[in-house]
Amino acid sequence: MQRHTNGKTLILSLLELLITRMASPKLLFLVTDDRYFMSHRLPMARAAAKAGFEVHVGTRVKSYGDAIRAEGFTVHDLPWEKLKRSPLDIVRDIWAIRRLYQSLKPDIIHHIALIPVIFGQLAATGLSIATVNTIAGLGSGFIGRDLKGKILKTGLILALRILLTRQFSLSVVQNEDDRAALRSIDIPANTIRLVAGSGVDTDLLKPLPEPEGPITIGIAARMLNDKGIRPLVEAQAMLHAKGFNTRLLLAGDYDPTNRSAISIDDLQSFARQPGVEWLGHVDDIQALWARCHIAALPSRREGLPKALLEAAALGRPLVATDVPGCRDVAIDSETGFLVPVDDANALAIAIAILARDPALRAQFGAAGRRRVEKLFSSTAIGTQIAAIYRDMAELRIADPHFAV
């Protein structure tokens, strides 16, 4: 009788533990900095919290720590700096992340973007943690054209091949091209999910009327060569030389940590050209697109560009390059125009067509808005990502290989 009672007690204890763990599993986001989390991943975190997860954010905290806490999330300040490049600094950063994992004991960690994926997966080595790894665009490391770039690409492929094939790890991509890229480096198909970014709040971002005054083109991006800033500035110069009274607004930070960064001197030189204004970082994205007639992003590669999604949600026609990510949002001759990479002349032609035709701008803007509502709303995306978190949480608790 005593044995039966003890067995029953053990079973009840295990069931209680299971219910408790499933009632509020811990989810930790690992991102590079707090501003990026607020600008790009907040809808995803809100969806997780709504689904019953206890949300934590591990990041470098600068200006948005209080804003993250106001959402009801717990913030863990990490010391890593994007400017660090020495092997010792990298080891220290990974060790700091590992200490966080060991002390917090999250059920799931969501690594977002290449550096957090690589550092986070290394830090999680040997720990009983399920990981979700978002490849938010394969980045400059996969599009480098010089010898250094090719060496970097080879190293990234080897790292991802090892790190993304670990047990209890799932990879999330934002477009079909990136899914194909992971498959090409032998990441198993059943460990890859496609989720189109974090989604856009279509209730908050509603179509805006066009502004008065000269036709204005805007770009919201870091000031990188890989974002197509130079050909866009060159296209503006071509339009000006042909008599178009256009304006170009460059909204984005100088980023010295990126190998594709445009120098401050060059950015200041761009801003001295006719009709060009460099705004730096812009927090109020609606205010930016309220000043613009056309949204541009002539990038060399993207995951799923939030800047284009927001512009489309606000009813702006798009001019972008025919590359992964961009072509998922800018549908040629439907929501905007697609042009070849690094082709200033093609950019100028596409912009000129839209500049001359307000009816076409309205047509493309309305179509873009409908596409965002159908495919990229934060509600729809939140449902997808919450389902992934639930599946991973259940796997972590149910699988006997996980330590409780």
C-alpha positions as CSV (number, residue, x, y, z in Angstrom):
1,M,0.0,0.0,0.0
2,Q,2.8,2.4,0.9
3,R,4.5,1.6,-2.5
4,H,1.3,2.4,-4.3
5,T,0.9,5.7,-2.4
6,N,4.5,6.7,-3.1
7,G,4.1,5.9,-6.8
8,K,0.9,7.8,-7.0
9,T,2.5,10.8,-5.3
10,L,5.4,10.7,-7.7
11,I,3.1,10.7,-10.7
12,L,1.0,13.6,-9.3
13,S,4.3,15.5,-8.6
14,L,5.4,15.0,-12.1
15,L,2.1,16.1,-13.6
16,E,2.1,19.1,-11.3
17,L,5.6,20.0,-12.5
18,L,4.5,19.5,-16.2
19,I,1.5,21.7,-15.8
20,T,3.4,24.4,-13.9
21,R,6.2,24.5,-16.6
22,M,3.7,24.6,-19.4
23,A,1.5,27.2,-17.8
24,S,4.2,29.9,-18.0
25,P,7.3,28.7,-19.9
26,K,10.2,31.1,-20.0
27,L,11.1,32.5,-23.4
28,L,14.3,34.5,-23.8
29,F,15.0,36.7,-26.9
30,L,18.7,37.3,-27.6
31,V,19.2,40.4,-29.8
32,T,22.1,42.7,-30.4
33,D,20.6,45.9,-29.0
34,D,17.5,47.2,-27.3
35,R,16.5,49.6,-30.1
36,Y,16.4,46.7,-32.6
37,F,14.2,44.7,-30.3
38,M,11.7,47.5,-30.0
39,S,11.7,48.4,-33.7
40,H,11.7,44.9,-35.2
41,R,10.7,42.2,-32.7
42,L,8.2,43.8,-30.3
43,P,5.1,42.3,-32.1
44,M,6.6,38.8,-31.9
45,A,7.3,39.2,-28.1
46,R,3.8,40.6,-27.5
47,A,2.3,37.5,-29.3
48,A,4.4,35.2,-27.1
49,A,3.3,37.0,-23.9
50,K,-0.4,36.8,-25.1
51,A,0.2,33.0,-25.7
52,G,1.2,32.6,-22.0
53,F,5.0,32.9,-22.2
54,E,7.1,34.7,-19.6
55,V,9.1,36.9,-21.9
56,H,12.8,37.9,-21.2
57,V,15.1,40.0,-23.4
58,G,18.8,39.6,-23.4
59,T,20.5,42.5,-25.1
60,R,22.8,45.5,-24.9
61,V,20.7,48.1,-23.1
62,K,21.2,51.7,-24.1
63,S,18.0,53.7,-24.5
64,Y,15.1,51.4,-24.6
65,G,15.4,49.3,-21.4
66,D,12.5,51.1,-19.7
67,A,10.3,50.8,-22.8
68,I,10.9,47.0,-22.9
69,R,10.1,46.7,-19.2
70,A,6.9,48.7,-19.7
71,E,5.7,45.9,-21.9
72,G,6.0,43.6,-19.0
73,F,9.2,41.9,-20.1
74,T,12.3,41.2,-18.0
75,V,15.5,42.8,-19.4
76,H,18.9,41.3,-19.0
77,D,21.7,43.7,-19.9
78,L,24.5,42.1,-21.8
79,P,28.0,43.7,-22.1
80,W,28.6,42.8,-25.7
81,E,29.6,45.6,-28.1
82,K,29.2,45.4,-31.9
83,L,32.6,47.1,-32.2
84,K,34.4,44.3,-30.4
85,R,36.5,42.2,-32.8
86,S,39.3,40.5,-30.8
87,P,39.0,36.8,-30.1
88,L,39.2,37.5,-26.3
89,D,36.2,39.9,-26.5
90,I,34.2,37.4,-28.4
91,V,34.9,34.6,-25.9
92,R,33.9,37.0,-23.1
93,D,30.6,37.8,-24.8
94,I,29.8,34.2,-25.4
95,W,30.6,33.4,-21.8
96,A,28.4,36.2,-20.5
97,I,25.5,34.8,-22.6
98,R,26.1,31.3,-21.3
99,R,26.0,32.6,-17.7
100,L,22.7,34.2,-18.4
101,Y,21.4,30.9,-19.9
102,Q,22.6,28.9,-16.8
103,S,21.1,31.3,-14.3
104,L,17.8,32.0,-16.0
105,K,17.2,28.4,-17.3
106,P,14.8,29.4,-20.0
107,D,12.7,26.8,-21.7
108,I,13.2,28.4,-25.1
109,I,15.7,30.9,-26.5
110,H,15.0,32.8,-29.6
111,H,18.3,34.0,-31.3
112,I,17.6,36.7,-33.8
113,A,20.1,37.6,-36.6
114,L,23.4,36.0,-37.5
115,I,25.7,37.1,-34.6
116,P,23.1,36.2,-31.9
117,V,22.5,32.9,-33.6
118,I,26.2,32.0,-33.7
119,F,27.1,33.4,-30.3
120,G,23.9,32.1,-28.7
121,Q,24.2,28.6,-30.1
122,L,27.8,28.4,-28.9
123,A,26.8,29.6,-25.5
124,A,24.0,27.0,-25.3
125,T,26.4,24.1,-26.0
126,G,25.6,21.2,-23.6
127,L,22.6,23.0,-22.0
128,S,19.1,21.5,-22.0
129,I,17.5,24.4,-23.9
130,A,15.4,24.5,-27.0
131,T,16.5,27.2,-29.4
132,V,14.8,29.0,-32.3
133,N,17.3,30.7,-34.6
134,T,16.0,33.4,-36.9
135,I,18.2,34.2,-39.9
136,A,17.0,37.7,-40.5
137,G,18.5,37.9,-44.0
138,L,21.9,36.3,-44.6
139,G,23.5,39.7,-44.6
140,S,26.8,41.0,-45.9
141,G,28.6,37.9,-45.0
142,F,26.8,36.0,-47.8
143,I,27.2,38.7,-50.5
144,G,30.8,39.7,-50.2
145,R,32.4,39.8,-53.6
146,D,36.1,40.3,-52.7
147,L,38.5,37.7,-51.3
148,K,37.8,38.6,-47.7
149,G,34.1,38.4,-48.3
150,K,34.4,34.9,-49.9
151,I,36.5,33.7,-46.9
152,L,33.9,35.1,-44.5
153,K,31.1,33.3,-46.4
154,T,32.9,30.0,-46.2
155,G,33.4,30.4,-42.4
156,L,29.7,31.3,-41.9
157,I,28.5,28.3,-43.9
158,L,30.7,25.9,-41.8
159,A,29.5,27.5,-38.5
160,L,25.8,27.4,-39.5
161,R,26.1,23.9,-40.7
162,I,27.3,22.8,-37.3
163,L,25.2,25.1,-35.1
164,L,21.9,24.8,-36.8
165,T,21.8,21.0,-36.9
166,R,21.9,20.5,-33.2
167,Q,19.1,18.7,-31.4
168,F,16.2,20.7,-30.2
169,S,17.1,23.6,-32.6
170,L,14.8,25.1,-35.2
171,S,15.7,27.6,-37.9
172,V,13.4,30.4,-39.0
173,V,13.8,32.2,-42.3
174,Q,11.9,35.2,-43.7
175,N,11.8,34.3,-47.4
176,E,12.0,31.3,-49.7
177,D,15.5,32.3,-51.0
178,D,16.9,32.0,-47.5
179,R,15.2,28.7,-47.0
180,A,16.8,27.4,-50.2
181,A,20.2,28.8,-49.0
182,L,20.0,26.9,-45.7
183,R,18.9,23.7,-47.5
184,S,22.0,24.2,-49.9
185,I,24.3,24.0,-46.9
186,D,22.6,20.8,-45.6
187,I,20.3,22.2,-42.9
188,P,17.5,19.6,-42.7
189,A,14.2,20.7,-44.3
190,N,12.2,19.6,-41.3
191,T,14.1,22.0,-39.0
192,I,13.4,25.1,-41.1
193,R,10.3,27.3,-40.8
194,L,9.3,30.3,-42.9
195,V,7.9,33.2,-40.9
196,A,7.6,36.5,-42.7
197,G,9.3,38.8,-40.1
198,S,7.5,40.0,-37.0
199,G,4.6,41.5,-38.9
200,V,3.2,45.1,-39.2
201,D,0.6,46.7,-37.1
202,T,-1.9,47.5,-39.8
203,D,-4.3,49.0,-37.3
204,L,-1.7,51.5,-36.3
205,L,-0.2,52.1,-39.8
206,K,-2.9,53.3,-42.1
207,P,-2.6,54.8,-45.6
208,L,-1.4,58.4,-45.6
209,P,-2.3,61.1,-48.1
210,E,0.5,62.2,-50.4
211,P,2.4,65.3,-49.2
212,E,2.4,68.6,-51.1
213,G,5.5,69.8,-52.8
214,P,8.2,68.2,-54.9
215,I,8.2,64.4,-55.4
216,T,10.2,63.0,-52.5
217,I,11.8,59.6,-52.4
218,G,12.6,58.1,-49.0
219,I,14.8,55.2,-47.8
220,A,14.8,53.9,-44.2
221,A,17.9,51.8,-43.7
222,R,21.3,51.7,-42.2
223,M,23.7,53.7,-44.2
224,L,25.5,50.8,-45.9
225,N,26.7,50.1,-49.4
226,D,24.8,46.8,-49.2
227,K,21.6,48.8,-48.8
228,G,22.1,50.5,-52.2
229,I,22.6,54.1,-50.8
230,R,25.2,55.1,-53.4
231,P,23.2,54.1,-56.5
232,L,20.1,55.8,-55.0
233,V,22.1,59.0,-54.5
234,E,23.4,58.7,-58.0
235,A,19.9,58.2,-59.4
236,Q,18.8,61.4,-57.6
237,A,21.7,63.2,-59.3
238,M,20.6,61.8,-62.7
239,L,17.0,62.9,-62.1
240,H,18.1,66.4,-61.1
241,A,20.3,66.7,-64.2
242,K,17.3,65.8,-66.3
243,G,15.2,68.6,-64.8
244,F,13.2,66.6,-62.2
245,N,12.6,68.5,-59.0
246,T,12.9,65.5,-56.8
247,R,14.0,65.2,-53.2
248,L,15.8,62.2,-51.5
249,L,15.6,61.6,-47.8
250,L,18.2,59.2,-46.3
251,A,16.8,58.0,-43.0
252,G,19.2,55.8,-41.1
253,D,22.3,55.6,-38.9
254,Y,26.0,55.5,-39.8
255,D,27.0,52.0,-38.7
256,P,30.8,51.7,-38.2
257,T,30.4,48.1,-37.1
258,N,29.4,46.8,-40.5
259,R,32.0,46.0,-43.2
260,S,29.7,47.6,-45.7
261,A,29.4,50.9,-43.9
262,I,29.5,54.2,-45.8
263,S,31.8,56.7,-44.1
264,I,30.6,59.9,-42.4
265,D,32.5,62.0,-44.9
266,D,30.7,60.3,-47.8
267,L,27.3,60.7,-46.1
268,Q,27.9,64.4,-45.5
269,S,29.0,64.7,-49.1
270,F,25.7,63.1,-50.2
271,A,23.8,65.6,-48.1
272,R,25.5,68.5,-49.9
273,Q,24.1,67.3,-53.3
274,P,21.0,69.0,-54.7
275,G,17.8,67.6,-53.1
276,V,19.5,65.1,-50.8
277,E,19.0,65.2,-47.0
278,W,20.5,62.8,-44.5
279,L,18.2,62.5,-41.5
280,G,20.1,60.0,-39.4
281,H,17.9,57.6,-37.4
282,V,14.2,58.3,-37.5
283,D,12.0,56.9,-34.7
284,D,8.7,58.1,-36.1
285,I,8.4,56.1,-39.3
286,Q,4.9,57.5,-40.1
287,A,6.4,61.0,-40.0
288,L,9.1,59.9,-42.5
289,W,6.7,58.4,-45.0
290,A,4.2,61.3,-44.6
291,R,7.0,63.4,-46.2
292,C,7.5,61.0,-49.1
293,H,5.7,60.0,-52.3
294,I,7.9,56.9,-53.0
295,A,9.7,54.4,-50.8
296,A,13.0,52.9,-52.1
297,L,15.2,50.1,-51.0
298,P,17.8,49.2,-53.6
299,S,19.4,46.6,-51.4
300,R,21.8,43.7,-52.4
301,R,19.9,41.3,-50.2
302,E,17.3,41.3,-47.4
303,G,15.5,38.9,-45.1
304,L,12.1,40.6,-45.2
305,P,12.6,44.4,-45.1
306,K,10.4,46.0,-42.5
307,A,11.0,49.4,-44.1
308,L,9.2,48.3,-47.2
309,L,6.4,46.6,-45.3
310,E,5.7,49.8,-43.3
311,A,5.9,52.0,-46.4
312,A,3.4,49.7,-48.2
313,A,1.1,49.6,-45.2
314,L,1.1,53.4,-45.3
315,G,0.2,53.4,-49.0
316,R,3.5,54.2,-50.6
317,P,4.6,52.7,-53.9
318,L,7.9,50.9,-53.8
319,V,11.1,50.9,-55.8
320,A,13.4,48.0,-54.8
321,T,16.0,45.6,-56.2
322,D,15.1,42.2,-57.6
323,V,16.7,40.3,-54.7
324,P,15.7,38.0,-51.9
325,G,13.4,39.7,-49.4
326,C,12.7,42.8,-51.5
327,R,10.8,40.9,-54.1
328,D,8.6,39.4,-51.5
329,V,7.2,42.9,-50.7
330,A,7.8,44.9,-53.9
331,I,5.9,43.0,-56.6
332,D,7.0,44.3,-60.0
333,S,4.3,46.4,-61.7
334,E,1.9,45.6,-58.9
335,T,3.1,47.3,-55.7
336,G,6.1,49.0,-57.3
337,F,9.0,48.4,-59.6
338,L,12.0,46.0,-59.2
339,V,15.3,47.0,-60.7
340,P,18.8,45.3,-61.0
341,V,21.3,45.6,-58.1
342,D,23.6,48.6,-58.2
343,D,21.9,50.1,-61.3
344,A,21.5,53.8,-60.7
345,N,20.1,54.3,-64.2
346,A,17.3,51.7,-63.7
347,L,16.5,53.3,-60.4
348,A,16.3,56.8,-62.0
349,I,14.0,55.4,-64.7
350,A,11.6,53.7,-62.2
351,I,11.5,56.8,-60.0
352,A,10.8,59.0,-63.0
353,I,7.9,56.9,-64.1
354,L,6.3,57.2,-60.7
355,A,7.1,60.8,-60.4
356,R,5.2,61.6,-63.5
357,D,2.1,59.5,-62.7
358,P,0.2,60.2,-59.5
359,A,-2.5,57.7,-60.5
360,L,0.1,54.9,-60.8
361,R,1.5,55.8,-57.4
362,A,-2.0,55.5,-55.9
363,Q,-2.6,52.2,-57.7
364,F,0.7,50.7,-56.5
365,G,0.2,52.1,-53.0
366,A,-3.3,50.6,-52.6
367,A,-2.1,47.2,-53.9
368,G,0.8,47.2,-51.4
369,R,-1.5,48.0,-48.5
370,R,-3.8,45.1,-49.5
371,R,-0.8,42.7,-49.7
372,V,0.5,43.7,-46.2
373,E,-3.0,43.3,-44.7
374,K,-3.3,39.8,-46.3
375,L,0.2,38.4,-45.7
376,F,2.2,40.5,-43.2
377,S,-0.1,41.7,-40.4
378,S,1.4,41.4,-36.9
379,T,-1.7,39.4,-35.9
380,A,-1.1,36.7,-38.6
381,I,2.6,36.5,-38.0
382,G,2.1,36.4,-34.2
383,T,-0.1,33.4,-34.5
384,Q,2.6,31.6,-36.5
385,I,5.5,32.3,-34.2
386,A,3.4,31.6,-31.0
387,A,2.6,28.2,-32.5
388,I,6.3,27.5,-33.0
389,Y,7.1,28.5,-29.4
390,R,4.4,26.2,-28.0
391,D,5.6,23.3,-30.1
392,M,9.2,23.8,-28.8
393,A,8.1,24.2,-25.2
394,E,6.1,21.0,-25.4
395,L,9.0,19.2,-27.0
396,R,11.4,20.4,-24.3
397,I,9.2,19.2,-21.5
398,A,8.0,15.9,-23.1
399,D,11.3,14.7,-24.4
400,P,13.2,12.4,-21.9
401,H,16.6,13.7,-23.2
402,F,15.9,17.1,-21.6
403,A,16.9,17.5,-18.0
404,V,14.2,19.0,-15.8
